[in-house]
Amino acid sequence: MKANILDTKDYIVFLVYFVIVAAYGLYIYNKKKSAASGSQDYFLAEGSLTWWAIGASLIASNISAEQFIGMSGSGFKMGLAIATYEWMAAATLIVVAVFFIPVYLKNKISTMPQFLHQRYNGTVAMIMAVFWLLLYVVVNLTSILYLGALAVSSISGFSLELCMYAIAAFAIIITLGGMKVIGYTDVIQVFFLILGGLATTYLALSLVSEHYGTSGILQGYSLMTEKASEHFHMILKPENENYIDLPGLSVLVGGMWIVNLNYWGCNQYITQRALGADLKTARAGILFAAFLKLLMPIIVVLPGIAAYVLYKDGAFQTEMLQNGEVNPDRAYPVLLNLLPAGLKGLSFAALTAAVVASLAGKANSIATIFTLDIYKKVLKPEASEINLVRTGKIAIVVSMILGVLIAPHLGIDKKGGFQYIQEYTGFVSPGIFAMFILGFFWKKSTSNAALFATVGGFGLSLLLKFLPGMTDLSWLSEVGFAVKNSVGIYEIPFIDRMGFVFIFCIVGMIIISLIENKGEEDPKGLEIDATMFKTTTAFAVGALIIVGLLVALYSVYW
């Protein structure tokens, strides 16, 4: 089959997806419009999302081009080890559901800067509001747009620019409907995402088995573990060339927890789905998302490993090239181009669904933070509810236009999409997480301590990033804290850097708080009641099943 050509059947399947999502979104919008129409309802869908809508929306917002394209590319390059981002996220979601969400809901939190304002002060909140807006627009929005357009362009044959404009326009249409429309259309997006994703995985495993003269997906999987056994280890050894991205046990007991707890627990983009629900519904939705996270590596990692096995044996030699070099991020689009008519349209729809849902969620969070934490607090405190909603809609359009304009100029394709997002988000994650965790559970934590974590954490992250260019860190390799990078210079893996910066921020915050408060509790300290953290029996059983499955997976693929 010719690459980069969609058949009539593919266009029909894609059109059906588009019509279903648009029609359902319009139905939800019209149905809910007559109810509440204030800013809280628009941004949070207050009290109207069910557990399955929350869970599906969490996954739809999280799984995007950086997973389909970037994580498949990482699967091609480093193997199953990259699945740690998905599997450890499942464990993290349980922690967030039990300990974080009750704190947010009890204190009626609707945005992350609002929490910081309530717990610390307006300065900390405003600095972080601006910080988050920049991060969401410059790192997240742009990378999702660029990688999504790259994938859609590879499959459809349309130009990269046209694909970027089309994706942005579709996302704007959905986002303008508010959080309710996003939440409920995400259920359909996840259906297409999983169905189309599984179709691609089925094709990939079948291709492997056929390549070696057998048939069946189980046989294909068995051949993959045999032909690329080095690609089926979750814990990498220091001599592995990818150790710098996934440093051994740090992915299990170290910096990976900071990556995940900050992302799933202190991130407007994610927690926004649960903030408008009651505790039981929010927890059930998060648990549902955790189960879905366990499945994700089948959809986003296995195709990349399959492409690697085939490439190693002589297939896709030209298709994997970009500017004369092998680009792992091309693995997924290359496989999609081999799908039969109809199925290709389904996978095309799945990829588009993932990109659009993620963009819609991100744009909604940008609008929420800008409107409620900057516009309402500083620019126009007396703004009416109608004015706030209108401002939010303008913020959505402006942020998307900015994303389209700057995305092509950031070199996202050179870094590798998934690693690009992880590393650059990692500059701020340790400080933010330290500020949140002590703000939750330690009443003596002060505003100046929080400022130190924000600014000091970012500064130390930058220092550790550029330190290898200023001094020789080979001595750290003797204790396992530094490895050679692609140009032969010793540097600290970014996941370990995050761990060090987090410890630095926590210690600094404790010292500053004790000096300032002289051991007394801060009057803004949150009231934490142990009963807040009790769960239902059903939730406890579900959580235990997830933990058991994780133990089994890491035992088998250690």
N, C-alpha and C positions, 0 to 999 in steps of 0.2 A: 504493500500500500504506500502511496506517495506521502511523504511527510508534509506537515504544515497545510494540509487540505482537510477542511471539514466537509463531510458528506451532507446531502440533504437531510438524511435521518438525524445527523448530529444537530443540525440547526433546529429541527423540529423538537428534539428532546430539550435543547437549551431554551427554546422559546416557551415550551411547556413549563419549565422551571421558572423562567422569568415571570410568566403570567400568574402562576400559582402564588409566588412570593408577593408580587405586586397586588394581586386581588385580595389576598389574605391580609396584607398590611393595611390596605384601604378599608377592609371590613372592620378590622380592630380599631382603626383610627376613628371611623364614623360611629362605631358602637360605643366607644369610650368618651367621645367628644362631648356627649350630652351630660356626662357625669362631671367629675372634678376637672378643672382646666387650669389650675394654678401652677406655679413654678415647681413645687414639690412633686406634683403629679406628673408634670411633663418630664422632669429630669430623673425621677426615681420610680415612677409608676407605682406610687404609694399604695400598698396593700392589695394590689391587683394581680401580681405575678404568682402563679402556682409553683410548687416545688420542681415539677418537671420543666417548666419554662425557665426557672432560675438556673437549674443544672445545665440545660441545653444552651442557654445564653452564655453561661460561663465558658463552656467549651467552644461555642461558635466565636466568641470574642477572642479567645486565646489561640485557637488553631487558625492559622492564616498562611500566607505564602511563605513566611519564614519557617513554618513547620513543613508544609508540603514540599517546598523547594529547598529551603535551607537545611532542614533536618534530614531529608532524603540525601542531599549532597553530603552531609556529615556522615550518614550511614555508608555512603560510597567510600568516603575517605577514611573513617575511623571505626565503622562498624556499630554493633549494638550498644556500645558504651554510651553513645549519645542519648539513648533511651532513658538514661538516668534523670534527664530533665522532666520526662513524663512520669516515670514511676515514682520518683521522689516527690513529685507534685501531688500524687495521690495521698501519700502520707501527710504532706504539708496541709492539704485541704482538711483533713480530719482535725489537725491541731488548730487551724483557723476557725473551724466550725465550733469546736468546744470552747476555746479560750478567747478568740478575738471578737467574733460576731456578737456575743452577749454584751461585751463592753460597749461596742458601737450602738447597739439597739437600746441598751439601758440609758445611755446618755444622749439619745435622739440625734445621732450624728448623720449628716447627709453628705458631707464632703470631708476629705482628709485634712485640708487646711482648717476647716471648722473645728475638727478635733484638736488640732494643734493650738488654735486660738483659745479654745475652752480650757485645754490642759496647761498651756504655757502662756503665750501672749500674742498680740496682733503682729508683732515684728516677725516672730518665728513663722507664723501662719502665712504672712504676705511673702516672705522670702521663699518659702516652700511652694506657694501657689505659682509664683513666677517660674521657679525651678521646674516644677512639674509640667507647666505649659510648654516650656522650651524643650524639655525631654520628650514629651508626647508628640510635639510637632516635628522637631528636628531629627529625632532618632526613630520613634515608633511609626508615626504616620508615614514618613517618607520611605522607610524600609518596606513597609507593607505595600505601599503604592508601587514602588519600583519593582520589587520581586514579583508581585502579583501581575503587573503589566508584562514583565519579562516572560513569565510562564504562559500567560494568555496569548502573547505575541508569538511565542514558539509554536504553539498548537494551532492557532488560527491563521497565522501568516500575516495578520494586520500589523501595522507599524507599532513600535513601542509607545510612541507618544499618543497615538489614537487610543490604544488599550488603556493607557493611564487616565486619559480624559474620560473614557467611557465608564471605567470602574469608579472613578471619583464621583461622576454624575449619578450613577446608580446608588452609591453609598449615601450621597447627600439626600436623595429622594426618601430613602428609608429613615435616615437620621432625623429629618425634619418632622417626622411623625411622633417623635418623643420616645421615651424609654419603653412604654407599653408596646408600641409597634415593633421596636427593636427586639424586645424580649420574646414576643410571640412569633415573629417571623424567623427568629433564630432557631426555633424548633424545627421549622421546615428546612432551614439552611443546614442544620446538623444532620437531618435525615439524608439530604443530598450529599453532604460532605462524607458521611460514613459509607453510604451505598456506593458512591463513585470511587471513594478511596479504596474500598474492599475490591471493587472491580479491577483497579489498577494492580493491587497486590496479587490478585488471582492471576492476572495476565503475567506479571513478573515471575511468579513461582512456576507457572506453566511453561514460560519461555526457557527457564533454566532446565527443567526436566526434558523438554523437547530437544534442547541444544545437545544434551548428553544421551539422546536416544531412548528416553523413557517417557512416561506420561504420569500426570497427577500432581497436584500441588504439594502433597505430603512428600512425595519423592523429590520434588523440586527443592523443598526446604531441607531435606536430608542431604541432598547434593551440595547445597549452599554451605551447610555446617561442615561438610567434608572438604570442599574446595577452598573455602575461606575460613578455616577454623579460627584464625587470628582475629576475625571480625565478630566473634561471638563471645567476647569477654567484657563484663561490666566494669571490672576494676583493672585499669591499665597499669603496667609496670613502668618504672622510670626510663627504661631503655626504649619504650615505645615512642615513635616520633610524634604521636598525638597526646602524649602525657601533659604537654604544656597547656592543652585545652581542657583535659579531664584528668587532673592529677591524683591518681590512685584512690586512696581511702577518703580523700577530701570530698568526693562526690557522695559519700555515704554518711560521714560523721563530721565533715568540715564545712567549708565555705558554701557548698551547694544548699545547705539549709538557709543561709542568709539570702541567697538568690531567690529561693522559693518562698520563704516566709515574707520577705519584703514584697515580692510580686503578688502573692495570693492574699496577703493579710494587710498590707499598708498601701494598696494601690487603688486609686479611685476607679480606674478603668475596670477592675475586677470586682471589688467589694460593692460597687454601685448596684449590682444585680440583686444583692441580698439586703441592702439597707432599707428598702421599702417594704420588707415582709416582716411577719412575726418570727420569733426565734425558732419555733418548731419547723415552720415552712422553709426558712432560710437554711437551717441545718440539713433538712432532707434534700434540698436542692444541691447543696454543696457536696453531700455524700454521693448523690447521683453523678455529679461531675467527677468525683474521685474514681468511681467505677469506670466511667468513660475514659479517663486518663490512662487506666491500665491497658485499654485496647489500642490507644493511639500509636504505639510503636509498630503495630502490625500494619497500620495504614501509612505511616510516614517514615519509618526506618527500613523495614524489610525490602521495599522496592529499590532503595538505594543500594543495599547490600547485593540484591539480585543483579542490578546493573553492573556493579563492581565485578562480580563473578563472571558475567558474560564479557565484560570489557577485557578482563585479564586473559580470557580465552580467545580474544581476537574480534569480538563484536563491538559495534559502536565506536570504531576507532576515529572516524571523522566527526560523527555526531556529537561526541563529548568535547570537541575542541572549540575554544573561543579565543580568537586572536592568536592562534597557533599553539595555545596551551590547553591542557586538560582542565576543564572547569567542573568540579563535582556537582555544582548547583544545576547543571544541565541534565543530570541523571533522570529526574522525574519527568520533565517535558519530553525527553527522548523516549521513555517508556509509553507515555500517553499517545505519542504519535503512532504507536504500533497497535493501538486498540482498534477493534473492528468498528464499522459505522454503527452509530447508535450508542454503543458503550463509550465511544470516544466523546460523544456529546454529553453523556452522563458524567464522565470524569471531568470534562470541561466545565460543566455546571457545578460540580463539587468544588473544584478549585476556585471558581468565581464566587460561589457561596461563601467559602472560607474567607476570601479576601474582602468581600463586601461586608460580611457580618463583622469582621474584625475592625474594618475601617469605621463602620457605623458606631460600634461601641466606643472606639477611641475618640471619634469626633464628638460623641455625646458627652464623654467625660471632660474633654477640653472645654466644651460649651458650659458644662455644669460648674467647673472650677472658675472659669472666667466670669460667668454671670453672678454666681452666688458669693464668690470670695474676693473678687476684684471690683466688678461693676457695682454690685449692691453695697459693698462695704466702703468703697473709696470714691468711686466716680459718681454714683447717684443713689445715696442711701434711701431716698424717698420714692424710688421707682415702684410702680404698680406691678401687680402680678402679670398683667398682659404685656407690659413693657419688658419684664424680665424674660418671659418666654420668647418675645420678638428678638431681644438681644442675644439669647441663646442660639436662635436660628441663624442670625447674622454671623455669630462666632463660628458656627459649623461650616458655613460656606467659605468664610475667610480662611480658616485653618486648612481646609481642603485645597483651596487655591494655592496657598503657601507651600503645602506639601508637594503638589504637582510641579511647582516652579523650581523648588530646590532639590528634589529627589535625584535628578540625573547628575548632580554635581558633587555628590558625597562619596563616590568611590565604593558604594555598597557591594558591587559585584566583585571587587578585588579582595575584600576582606573575607567574603563568604557570609551570606545573609544572616544565618542564625547566630554565628559567632560575633558578627558586627553588633547585633542588638544586645547580646549578653554582656560583651565587654564594656560597651559604652554606658549601658544602664548601670553596670557595676561600679562606676565612678561615684555614684550617689547612694547606691543601695545600702552599704554598711552604716553610714551615718543616719540615714532615714530610719532604718530598722532599729538601731540603738536608741534613737529618740523616741520611737513608738513603744518599744518593749519596756523601757524604764518609765515612760509616761503612763503606761497601763498599770504596771504592777509595783512601782516604787514611789510612794507619796513624797519622798524627799527630793525628787528630781526637779531642778529649777529651769527657768527660761534660758538663762545664760549657758547652762550646761547643754541645753538642746541646740542653741546657736553654735556652740563649740563642735557638737557632733556633725552638724550640717556643713559648716565651713571647714572645720579641721579635717573631717572625714574626706571631703572632696579634695582638699589640698594634699593630704597624705596619699590618696589614691593616685593623683597626678604625679607626685614625687616618685612613688614606687613604679609607676608606668615608665617614666623616663630615666630612672636610676641606672639601668643597664648601659645607657649611652654615656653616663658620667663616670662610672666606676666599675671595676671588675667584680662580679658577684659569684665567680667560680667557687669561692670558699663555701658558699651556701649550699652548693650541690652535694657537699660531703654529708650534710645533715638532711638532704632530700628536699630542700626548700627552693632550689633553682635548677633549671634545666636549659639546655641549648635550644635557642629558637631557630627559625628557618635560615637565618644568616650567620649562625654559629656563635651568637652572643648569649651568655647566661642571663636568664631573666626569671623572675618569680611568676609562676602560673597565675592567671588573673583570679581564679577561684580561691587560691591561697592568699593572694593579695587582699581579697575581700575579707577573708577570715582575720588577717592581721589588722586591717583597718577597723573592723568591727570591735575587736578586743581593745584597741587603742581608744576608740570612741566611748566604749562602756567605762573603761578605767578613768578617762578624762572627765566624763559626766559625773561619775561618783565622787571624784575628788572635788570638782567645782561645786557640786550640790552640798557636800558636807561642809565645805568652807563657808559657803553663802548662808546656809540654813542652820549651821552649827548643830547639826544632828536632828533638827526639828522637821516635822512634816510641812510640805508646801501646802498653803491653803487651797490651791487649785488641784491637789491630788484627788484622784478619782476614788469614789466609794466602791470597793470591790467586795461583793458578797459571795461566799463559797457556793451558795445554792445556785448562783448564775451558771455555774459550770456543770451542773448535773444534766445528764442526757436521758432520753427515753431508752427503753430496752431495745427497741427496734434499731435505733441509731447505733447503740453499743454493739449489737450483733453485726450490723453492716460494717462498722469500723474494724471489728476483729477479723472479719472475712478479708477485708482489704489488706490488713497487716499480714495475715497468714499467706495470702497470695504473693505479697512482696517478698516475704522471707523465702518462699519457694522459688520465685523467679531469680533472686540474687544467689541462692544456693546452687541452682542449676547452671547459671551463666556467670559464675564468679570469674 
